[in-house]
Amino acid sequence: MDPDDKALLDELAAETSLSRAELLRRGLRRIAAELRGARAPGRSLDDLVGALGIELSVPTDLAAKHDEYLYPAPDADSARSD
């Protein structure tokens, strides 16, 4: 970080009583919101609903057992080292 930016960050931290890290987080979030457009909380749920469509091969217990499907236990045969 160049000296001018560090000085500005230090000044803002003193003026707002926020940590420098918090100011950086807020700045990052503000830039992201500007670039992506403000999105309401939960908006990503709209993208997920119906993402699998009516695929018949989707297990009916996918929501309850998602970790088991994402990270299956290794087979007993493949766990052995010969």
Secondary structure, DSSP 4 states (H G I P E B T S, - for coil): --HHHHHHHHHHHHHH---HHHHHHHHHHHHHHHHH----TTHHHHHHTTTTTT-TTS-TTTTTTHHHHHSPPPPHHHH---
